[in-house]
Amino acid sequence: MGLGDGETTYFYGMSKMTVANEVKHYPRYDNMQLSEFCEMIGRVAAYKYADQTDIPLSRKIEMTLDIIFAVIRYKRK
């Protein structure tokens, strides 16, 4: 299952933590923290492999990371 701009924007937005007064603290609002990024990868993995119910989420995340890492020519150990 492919991801479109709508899905990726939704996953990004749902992974972001609330920032009080985002106008005043815009750098914190605009940048993604590691925990937010990890949550986004989990959301993408769950969506991408939603039809494969026999695979645990941890394995879906590994498969998603393999796809992401291939872009930068990196392999998971």
C-alpha angles and dihedrals in degrees: 000000000000127000122232130197090265094057095044092048090050093049090048092051094045091050095053118099120230115268118200110232097000091190091063094039098037096145090058090047096045098047123071117230121220093252090053091049091050090051090050091053089051091051092048091049093049091050097042094051099031092125092056099076094164092067118083118236091247090061091045089054091050091051091049092050089051089058093047094046092049088065090063093036094249128136127209114242 
